[in-house]
Amino acid sequence: MGRRKLNIACIFGGELHSGGGFQTQLSTLLELEKIEDCSVLVFILTKDSEGILKAYGFKPIYLNLTWLDKAFMFMARQNCFFRFAHKYHLKNKFEKILQQYNIDLIYFLSPSSLALDLVCHNYIFTVWDLCHRDFCEFPEVNFYREFENREMLYTKVLKKAIAVLTDSDLGRENAIRRYNLDENRVYVAHYLPSVNVKETDYIDIRAKYNLNIPYIYYPAQFWAHKNHVYIIDGISILRKEGINIAAVFSGSDKGNLDYVLKYAEEKGASSLVKYIGFVPNEEIYHLYKQSLALVMPSYFGPTNIPPLEAFAIGTPVIYSDLAGLRDQVGDAALLCDLKEPESLADQIKMLLNNKEKREELINKGYVRLKELQSRSINNVLPKIIEDYIVKLKCWKR
């Protein structure tokens, strides 16, 4: 008789407007369905993602945690309450739901504080980045005790995870070194392009957004670390040379949009900047395809989703010349010095004037994407599951 499938609870966090994080989780779920040894149940924290997940064939289960549930979970995390809860076998609503569905293992698709509330279940934990340690200057990972909250979460949950998934070799090395982890439990699973990179009915982007000059594209939420101002500096330099290039920005405002737009105005580049907000899925392919290049001067990494999307679609990439980020793209992208916007201006001019270089980058992008996908989640997770099933038999049938 064959062994039963492992019941895995995938905790899906965030909303569509959270951007790349949402798309990463969705792509991962679609890959998990291909793994034979597991049966996947998707649990969601907000109902905003329910319709999208259903459209892809999932039957998401809403974790309806009330403020009372969350208050109990907070209390149960305190040392003074822990012994009492242990003595009387008290469990929070989250774990009761997991038991109801006979869950064998929890897979947190995104970094989640719910891992702190598990006392009777094992879990796999995902680390997207450790940029609060790499670039602690940025307000989004520093202010209002965000740095302390991230440190507390990673310090407490990573050592207890049966497996920690990171995005790159550098990400793995940093997690092991910074949190003193067993290297045998830390894995590299490269990101996958979002499901939105598939071609749809043609949309003329330049006509829709009234663009009469070539444009570069940057899909990113408006956090400070996304470094939109660097692009504004670059295209301002080009304008002084008589070269007009538009910058199309898409993504949600996380508090830095007004600053970016005012910066463009101060640089005299407002007419070159087109902010189009959060775009519908059917436009994404064409925004990439019709652009001169994806330009992503982000400080955070060591990996990101947009370069993978550009590789898949066939769009040249200009990327940050930083440790980890340059490793993600290899020789398939042009790199720019974030201290020198002239570097970006030079790379844009190269793409404008060198058709052969553009085609070379596109072809190298296809090759690099295949290399990265050889270490994606569907190559890594089966081994983790196989090892866990052997151990699980010691206490659960």
ZAMI-922422 format. One line per 4 residues: number of its first residue (from 1); their letters; for each residue x, y, z of C-alpha. Coordinates in nm, 2 decimals, decimal comma. Layout:
NUM> a> X:Y:Z ~ ...
This chain:
1> mgrr> 0,00:0,00:0,00 ~ 0,14:0,34:-0,10 ~ 0,20:0,61:0,16 ~ -0,06:0,88:0,20
5> klni> 0,00:1,23:0,07 ~ 0,12:1,49:0,31 ~ -0,15:1,75:0,40 ~ 0,02:2,08:0,36
9> acif> -0,14:2,41:0,48 ~ -0,01:2,69:0,26 ~ -0,06:3,02:0,44 ~ -0,12:3,29:0,17
13> ggel> -0,06:3,64:0,30 ~ -0,11:3,98:0,15 ~ -0,34:4,12:-0,12 ~ -0,31:4,17:-0,49
17> hsgg> -0,19:4,53:-0,44 ~ 0,10:4,41:-0,23 ~ 0,27:4,36:-0,57 ~ 0,55:4,11:-0,63
21> gfqt> 0,49:3,93:-0,30 ~ 0,14:3,84:-0,40 ~ 0,25:3,71:-0,74 ~ 0,54:3,51:-0,59
25> qlst> 0,30:3,33:-0,36 ~ 0,06:3,26:-0,65 ~ 0,33:3,12:-0,87 ~ 0,46:2,90:-0,59
29> llel> 0,11:2,76:-0,53 ~ 0,07:2,66:-0,90 ~ 0,41:2,48:-0,88 ~ 0,31:2,29:-0,56
33> ekie> 0,01:2,14:-0,74 ~ 0,26:1,94:-0,95 ~ 0,43:1,77:-0,65 ~ 0,28:1,42:-0,62
37> dcsv> 0,35:1,36:-0,25 ~ 0,15:1,65:-0,11 ~ -0,21:1,76:-0,09 ~ -0,23:2,14:-0,07
41> lvfi> -0,49:2,34:0,12 ~ -0,47:2,72:0,09 ~ -0,55:2,93:0,39 ~ -0,59:3,31:0,34
45> ltkd> -0,58:3,59:0,59 ~ -0,80:3,83:0,40 ~ -1,08:3,77:0,16 ~ -0,94:4,01:-0,10
49> segi> -0,74:3,73:-0,25 ~ -1,02:3,47:-0,25 ~ -1,16:3,55:-0,60 ~ -0,82:3,54:-0,77
53> lkay> -0,72:3,21:-0,61 ~ -1,06:3,05:-0,70 ~ -1,00:3,16:-1,06 ~ -0,69:2,94:-1,06
57> gfkp> -0,88:2,64:-0,93 ~ -0,80:2,67:-0,56 ~ -1,05:2,65:-0,28 ~ -0,91:2,89:-0,02
61> iyln> -1,01:2,86:0,34 ~ -1,05:3,20:0,52 ~ -0,88:3,22:0,86 ~ -1,13:3,44:1,02
65> ltwl> -0,93:3,55:1,32 ~ -1,13:3,80:1,54 ~ -0,96:4,05:1,76 ~ -1,04:3,82:2,06
69> dkaf> -0,86:3,53:1,88 ~ -0,56:3,76:1,81 ~ -0,56:3,88:2,17 ~ -0,55:3,52:2,30
73> mfma> -0,26:3,45:2,05 ~ -0,07:3,75:2,17 ~ -0,12:3,64:2,54 ~ -0,01:3,29:2,46
77> rqnc> 0,32:3,41:2,32 ~ 0,41:3,56:2,66 ~ 0,62:3,35:2,89 ~ 0,39:3,41:3,19
81> ffrf> 0,10:3,25:3,00 ~ 0,29:2,97:2,82 ~ 0,31:2,73:3,11 ~ -0,06:2,77:3,19
85> ahky> -0,15:2,71:2,83 ~ 0,08:2,41:2,81 ~ -0,06:2,25:3,14 ~ -0,42:2,27:3,02
89> hlkn> -0,34:2,20:2,65 ~ -0,49:2,53:2,54 ~ -0,47:2,59:2,16 ~ -0,55:2,91:1,97
93> kfek> -0,80:2,92:1,69 ~ -0,54:2,89:1,42 ~ -0,41:2,56:1,55 ~ -0,76:2,43:1,61
97> ilqq> -0,84:2,49:1,24 ~ -0,52:2,32:1,13 ~ -0,62:2,02:1,34 ~ -0,97:2,02:1,19
101> ynid> -0,82:1,97:0,85 ~ -0,56:1,71:0,97 ~ -0,27:1,93:0,86 ~ 0,07:1,76:0,87
105> liyf> 0,29:2,06:0,78 ~ 0,25:2,43:0,74 ~ 0,42:2,62:0,46 ~ 0,44:2,99:0,51
109> lsps> 0,45:3,13:0,16 ~ 0,56:3,47:0,30 ~ 0,72:3,58:0,62 ~ 0,44:3,55:0,87
113> slal> 0,42:3,62:1,25 ~ 0,16:3,33:1,26 ~ 0,46:3,10:1,29 ~ 0,50:3,24:1,65
117> dlvc> 0,16:3,09:1,74 ~ 0,23:2,73:1,65 ~ 0,29:2,50:1,94 ~ 0,17:2,16:1,79
121> hnyi> 0,27:2,19:1,42 ~ 0,59:2,19:1,22 ~ 0,64:2,44:0,95 ~ 0,85:2,56:0,65
125> ftvw> 0,93:2,93:0,67 ~ 1,01:3,16:0,38 ~ 1,26:3,45:0,40 ~ 1,21:3,69:0,12
129> dlch> 1,50:3,92:0,22 ~ 1,70:4,04:0,51 ~ 1,73:4,40:0,38 ~ 1,66:4,54:0,72
133> rdfc> 2,01:4,43:0,80 ~ 2,16:4,52:0,46 ~ 2,02:4,87:0,44 ~ 1,89:4,97:0,78
137> efpe> 1,89:5,34:0,68 ~ 1,56:5,31:0,49 ~ 1,25:5,41:0,69 ~ 1,04:5,12:0,57
141> vnfy> 1,27:4,87:0,76 ~ 1,38:5,10:1,04 ~ 1,11:5,34:1,16 ~ 0,83:5,26:1,41
145> refe> 1,03:4,96:1,53 ~ 1,01:4,77:1,20 ~ 1,37:4,67:1,24 ~ 1,30:4,53:1,59
149> nrem> 0,99:4,35:1,48 ~ 1,17:4,17:1,19 ~ 1,46:4,07:1,42 ~ 1,22:3,93:1,68
153> lytk> 1,04:3,73:1,42 ~ 1,34:3,58:1,24 ~ 1,53:3,52:1,57 ~ 1,23:3,32:1,71
157> vlkk> 1,09:3,13:1,41 ~ 1,39:3,04:1,19 ~ 1,56:2,80:1,42 ~ 1,24:2,60:1,48
161> aiav> 1,15:2,56:1,12 ~ 1,20:2,22:0,96 ~ 1,32:2,41:0,65 ~ 1,40:2,77:0,57
165> ltds> 1,36:2,88:0,21 ~ 1,57:3,17:0,08 ~ 1,59:3,34:-0,26 ~ 1,96:3,30:-0,34
169> dlgr> 2,30:3,17:-0,24 ~ 2,37:3,51:-0,08 ~ 2,03:3,51:0,10 ~ 2,11:3,16:0,23
173> enai> 2,45:3,25:0,35 ~ 2,32:3,57:0,53 ~ 2,04:3,38:0,70 ~ 2,28:3,11:0,83
177> rryn> 2,54:3,36:0,95 ~ 2,31:3,62:1,10 ~ 2,07:3,38:1,28 ~ 2,31:3,09:1,35
181> lden> 2,10:2,83:1,16 ~ 2,18:2,47:1,08 ~ 2,30:2,50:0,72 ~ 2,13:2,16:0,63
185> rvyv> 1,79:2,31:0,69 ~ 1,84:2,63:0,48 ~ 1,76:2,59:0,11 ~ 1,77:2,81:-0,20
189> ahyl> 1,45:2,83:-0,41 ~ 1,47:3,09:-0,68 ~ 1,17:3,30:-0,75 ~ 0,95:3,23:-1,05
193> psvn> 0,81:3,49:-1,29 ~ 0,45:3,59:-1,21 ~ 0,16:3,43:-1,39 ~ 0,10:3,77:-1,57
197> vket> 0,39:3,74:-1,81 ~ 0,17:3,55:-2,07 ~ 0,08:3,74:-2,38 ~ -0,27:3,89:-2,40
201> dyid> -0,47:4,07:-2,67 ~ -0,26:4,36:-2,80 ~ -0,27:4,69:-2,61 ~ -0,09:4,99:-2,76
205> irak> 0,07:5,12:-2,44 ~ 0,21:5,44:-2,59 ~ -0,13:5,54:-2,73 ~ -0,32:5,45:-2,41
209> ynln> -0,09:5,66:-2,19 ~ -0,02:5,93:-2,44 ~ 0,35:5,86:-2,48 ~ 0,51:6,01:-2,79
213> ipyi> 0,87:5,91:-2,70 ~ 1,03:5,58:-2,61 ~ 0,99:5,47:-2,25 ~ 1,16:5,27:-1,98
217> yypa> 0,94:5,07:-1,74 ~ 0,97:5,03:-1,37 ~ 0,70:4,83:-1,18 ~ 0,75:4,89:-0,82
221> qfwa> 0,57:5,00:-0,51 ~ 0,67:5,35:-0,39 ~ 0,90:5,27:-0,11 ~ 1,21:5,47:-0,06
225> hknh> 1,44:5,17:-0,13 ~ 1,30:5,13:-0,48 ~ 1,50:5,44:-0,57 ~ 1,27:5,60:-0,83
229> vyii> 1,47:5,92:-0,80 ~ 1,77:5,76:-0,96 ~ 1,57:5,70:-1,28 ~ 1,46:6,07:-1,27
233> dgis> 1,82:6,18:-1,24 ~ 1,92:5,95:-1,53 ~ 1,65:6,07:-1,77 ~ 1,72:6,43:-1,67
237> ilrk> 2,08:6,39:-1,78 ~ 1,96:6,25:-2,11 ~ 1,73:6,54:-2,16 ~ 2,02:6,78:-2,12
241> egin> 2,19:6,59:-2,41 ~ 1,88:6,63:-2,62 ~ 1,75:6,27:-2,57 ~ 1,40:6,24:-2,44
245> iaav> 1,31:5,91:-2,27 ~ 0,99:5,87:-2,06 ~ 0,98:5,67:-1,74 ~ 0,66:5,48:-1,68
249> fsgs> 0,61:5,39:-1,31 ~ 0,34:5,15:-1,19 ~ 0,27:5,02:-0,84 ~ 0,10:5,12:-0,52
253> dkgn> 0,19:5,42:-0,31 ~ 0,36:5,31:0,02 ~ 0,42:5,67:0,13 ~ 0,69:5,79:-0,11
257> ldyv> 0,49:5,88:-0,43 ~ 0,44:6,25:-0,35 ~ 0,81:6,29:-0,28 ~ 0,91:6,12:-0,61
261> lkya> 0,67:6,33:-0,81 ~ 0,79:6,65:-0,65 ~ 1,15:6,54:-0,71 ~ 1,07:6,50:-1,08
265> eekg> 0,91:6,85:-1,08 ~ 1,22:7,00:-0,91 ~ 1,44:6,84:-1,17 ~ 1,23:6,97:-1,45
269> assl> 1,14:6,62:-1,56 ~ 0,77:6,60:-1,48 ~ 0,67:6,57:-1,84 ~ 0,90:6,27:-1,88
273> vkyi> 0,75:6,08:-1,58 ~ 0,42:5,89:-1,62 ~ 0,27:5,73:-1,31 ~ 0,00:5,49:-1,41
277> gfvp> -0,09:5,34:-1,07 ~ -0,17:4,98:-1,01 ~ -0,22:4,83:-1,36 ~ -0,45:4,55:-1,46
281> neei> -0,30:4,21:-1,53 ~ -0,37:4,22:-1,90 ~ -0,15:4,53:-1,95 ~ 0,16:4,39:-1,78
285> yhly> 0,30:4,19:-2,07 ~ 0,27:4,48:-2,31 ~ 0,42:4,74:-2,07 ~ 0,73:4,53:-2,06
289> kqsl> 0,73:4,43:-2,43 ~ 0,69:4,78:-2,57 ~ 0,94:4,94:-2,34 ~ 1,30:5,01:-2,42
293> alvm> 1,40:4,83:-2,11 ~ 1,30:4,73:-1,76 ~ 1,50:4,96:-1,53 ~ 1,52:4,85:-1,17
297> psyf> 1,76:5,05:-0,95 ~ 1,64:4,90:-0,63 ~ 1,87:4,88:-0,32 ~ 1,69:4,58:-0,19
301> gptn> 1,74:4,22:-0,30 ~ 1,94:4,01:-0,33 ~ 1,68:3,91:-0,59 ~ 1,36:4,06:-0,74
305> ippl> 1,07:3,94:-0,96 ~ 1,06:4,21:-1,24 ~ 1,40:4,10:-1,40 ~ 1,25:3,74:-1,43
309> eafa> 0,94:3,88:-1,59 ~ 1,14:4,08:-1,83 ~ 1,36:3,78:-1,92 ~ 1,04:3,57:-1,98
313> igtp> 0,88:3,84:-2,20 ~ 1,20:3,93:-2,40 ~ 1,28:4,28:-2,26 ~ 1,63:4,41:-2,18
317> viys> 1,71:4,47:-1,82 ~ 1,91:4,74:-1,65 ~ 1,97:4,65:-1,29 ~ 2,15:4,76:-0,97
321> dlag> 2,52:4,67:-0,96 ~ 2,50:4,54:-0,60 ~ 2,60:4,21:-0,44 ~ 2,34:3,94:-0,49
325> lrdq> 2,14:4,14:-0,75 ~ 2,42:4,12:-1,00 ~ 2,44:3,74:-0,93 ~ 2,07:3,70:-1,00
329> vgda> 2,10:3,83:-1,36 ~ 2,45:3,72:-1,45 ~ 2,56:3,85:-1,78 ~ 2,20:3,89:-1,90
333> allc> 2,15:4,25:-1,79 ~ 2,32:4,59:-1,79 ~ 2,43:4,70:-1,45 ~ 2,43:5,06:-1,32
337> dlke> 2,62:5,23:-1,04 ~ 2,36:5,36:-0,79 ~ 2,60:5,64:-0,69 ~ 2,63:5,77:-1,05
341> pesl> 2,31:5,83:-1,25 ~ 2,53:5,90:-1,55 ~ 2,58:5,52:-1,55 ~ 2,21:5,47:-1,61
345> adqi> 2,21:5,74:-1,89 ~ 2,50:5,56:-2,06 ~ 2,32:5,22:-2,05 ~ 2,00:5,37:-2,19
349> kmll> 2,20:5,53:-2,48 ~ 2,36:5,19:-2,55 ~ 2,02:5,03:-2,59 ~ 1,90:5,32:-2,81
353> nnke> 2,19:5,30:-3,04 ~ 2,29:4,93:-3,04 ~ 2,02:4,70:-3,17 ~ 2,26:4,40:-3,16
357> kree> 2,33:4,45:-2,79 ~ 1,96:4,47:-2,72 ~ 1,90:4,14:-2,90 ~ 2,20:3,98:-2,72
361> link> 2,05:4,08:-2,38 ~ 1,71:3,94:-2,47 ~ 1,86:3,60:-2,58 ~ 2,08:3,59:-2,27
365> gyvr> 1,77:3,66:-2,06 ~ 1,59:3,35:-2,19 ~ 1,90:3,14:-2,10 ~ 1,94:3,29:-1,75
369> lkel> 1,58:3,24:-1,67 ~ 1,61:2,87:-1,75 ~ 1,92:2,84:-1,53 ~ 1,74:3,00:-1,23
373> qsrs> 1,43:2,78:-1,27 ~ 1,65:2,47:-1,23 ~ 1,66:2,56:-0,86 ~ 1,30:2,68:-0,81
377> innv> 1,05:2,55:-0,55 ~ 0,95:2,24:-0,75 ~ 1,31:2,12:-0,74 ~ 1,36:2,19:-0,37
381> lpki> 1,04:2,11:-0,19 ~ 1,00:1,74:-0,29 ~ 1,32:1,66:-0,10 ~ 1,20:1,85:0,21
385> iedy> 0,87:1,66:0,19 ~ 1,03:1,32:0,14 ~ 1,25:1,36:0,44 ~ 0,97:1,49:0,66
389> ivkl> 0,73:1,20:0,56 ~ 0,99:0,95:0,69 ~ 1,01:1,13:1,02 ~ 0,64:1,20:1,05
393> kcwk> 0,57:0,82:1,05 ~ 0,73:0,80:1,39 ~ 0,43:0,97:1,56 ~ 0,15:1,01:1,30
397> r> -0,01:0,79:1,04
